[in-house]
């Protein structure tokens, strides 16, 4: 039996000692989404995550109301993407498209982030796993939730939200192989048709020029934003990932939830 002392003690911990459930996590296997076509793969990943996790956030809120204890983060854990994308991804940029899909799915279902953009490399790397590892900087720079997952691991940061203001998108120029087909004589052809196709090397396309996305600024709202040391570490991390100067990165403190069971909203202090 729960006695009045235990009820009072729990209330004391919630009101004065910031008792909370740090996270609830839904695990989703994406092995059945594997496809050799990159577009189909992204569609399957988005469809499964949004279908399976559509009630995760609302269920978390129901649990908060029932027990009177706030749940800080709602997360999804998925099959390592190096496995899921191995049949379709032929270069690091292909994996970045999956990162965007995961970010889109996370926004759709309302979770804080999706974990699993990773590779199992303890015993060496396959080509697919190497492509994923090489894609991580661009994926972090282009997807807010991937960046939130990384920043949340910095000591003292706690709960975190990131907003990036994009100035221009990235660009990738591929080497092209042109061919000319014609009918009739060489001197006086009846008709001709020029075609081009990307040059490949070792299963991947040959890139002649690549530029990263350019950003106007970044806003980071986190629980540890009131600490000077935390703000400095977060600003350095965001600068390393985006190329922004410190004058274009704002790190502010997350507003505390007004009461147990209500969702805190970020605001600048």
Secondary structure as the mmCIF struct_conf table of DSSP 4:
data_model
#
loop_
_struct_conf.conf_type_id
_struct_conf.id
_struct_conf.beg_label_comp_id
_struct_conf.beg_label_asym_id
_struct_conf.beg_label_seq_id
_struct_conf.end_label_comp_id
_struct_conf.end_label_asym_id
_struct_conf.end_label_seq_id
HELX_RH_AL_P HELX_RH_AL_P1 UNK A 4 UNK A 16
BEND BEND1 UNK A 17 UNK A 17
STRN STRN1 UNK A 21 UNK A 28
HELX_RH_3T_P HELX_RH_3T_P1 UNK A 31 UNK A 33
BEND BEND2 UNK A 36 UNK A 37
HELX_RH_AL_P HELX_RH_AL_P2 UNK A 38 UNK A 52
TURN_TY1_P TURN_TY1_P1 UNK A 53 UNK A 55
HELX_RH_AL_P HELX_RH_AL_P3 UNK A 56 UNK A 67
TURN_TY1_P TURN_TY1_P2 UNK A 68 UNK A 68
STRN STRN2 UNK A 71 UNK A 78
BEND BEND3 UNK A 79 UNK A 79
HELX_RH_AL_P HELX_RH_AL_P4 UNK A 81 UNK A 84
TURN_TY1_P TURN_TY1_P3 UNK A 85 UNK A 88
BEND BEND4 UNK A 91 UNK A 91
HELX_RH_AL_P HELX_RH_AL_P5 UNK A 92 UNK A 109
TURN_TY1_P TURN_TY1_P4 UNK A 110 UNK A 110
BEND BEND5 UNK A 112 UNK A 112
STRN STRN3 UNK A 113 UNK A 115
TURN_TY1_P TURN_TY1_P5 UNK A 122 UNK A 123
HELX_RH_AL_P HELX_RH_AL_P6 UNK A 127 UNK A 142
HELX_RH_AL_P HELX_RH_AL_P7 UNK A 144 UNK A 151
TURN_TY1_P TURN_TY1_P6 UNK A 152 UNK A 153
BEND BEND6 UNK A 154 UNK A 154
TURN_TY1_P TURN_TY1_P7 UNK A 155 UNK A 156
BEND BEND7 UNK A 159 UNK A 159
STRN STRN4 UNK A 160 UNK A 168
STRN STRN5 UNK A 171 UNK A 174
STRN STRN6 UNK A 176 UNK A 184
BEND BEND8 UNK A 186 UNK A 186
TURN_TY1_P TURN_TY1_P8 UNK A 187 UNK A 188
STRN STRN7 UNK A 189 UNK A 198
STRN STRN8 UNK A 200 UNK A 201
TURN_TY1_P TURN_TY1_P9 UNK A 202 UNK A 203
STRN STRN9 UNK A 204 UNK A 205
HELX_LH_PP_P HELX_LH_PP_P1 UNK A 206 UNK A 206
STRN STRN10 UNK A 207 UNK A 211
STRN STRN11 UNK A 214 UNK A 222
TURN_TY1_P TURN_TY1_P10 UNK A 223 UNK A 226
BEND BEND9 UNK A 227 UNK A 227
HELX_RH_AL_P HELX_RH_AL_P8 UNK A 228 UNK A 242
HELX_RH_3T_P HELX_RH_3T_P2 UNK A 246 UNK A 248
STRN STRN12 UNK A 249 UNK A 253
HELX_LH_PP_P HELX_LH_PP_P2 UNK A 254 UNK A 257
BEND BEND10 UNK A 258 UNK A 259
TURN_TY1_P TURN_TY1_P11 UNK A 260 UNK A 261
BEND BEND11 UNK A 262 UNK A 262
#
